Amino acid sequence: MVQQNYPNPCSDNTSVEFRLKETSEVVLIITDLTGQTVKSFPAKQFERGRNKFDLNTSELGNRLYYNTLKSGVYSSTKTMLVIK
């Protein structure tokens, strides 16, 4: 289960929290509205339970993005607004 990033809107930093039922490899991909990947995080092993990705968004422009978290066959996409 993926939570909405916080804070949202964000300017320089935000976090994406999620819970895993079992230890899994997780990937986070940030895309723009056209679907182009603007930032991605390599697959990383996370333990069962509550986890989070801390994102530095300072290099992203003022706009709406999608953050997609993938783990195995599970995938969830949320919106993220960057405002400077």
C-alpha positions, 0 to 999 in steps of 0.5 A: 500500500502506497501513501500520498507523498508528503508534503504535497505540494512540495518544493525541495523534498518530499517522502513516499511512504509504503507498506510491504507484506513481505521483504521485497525489491522496490522501484520508484519512477517519477514521470511527467504528464507525457509519461517521460521518466524524469527521475528513477531510483534503482531497485532496492530491497526493503523489509516487511512493514512500513518504509519510505523513499526520501526524494530531493525534488529541487531539480524538478520544475514547477509542475505535476508529476506521477510517482510510480512504485513497483514491487513484484506484480504490484504497481501504484501511481500517485500524483505529486505537485512541485511548486517552488 
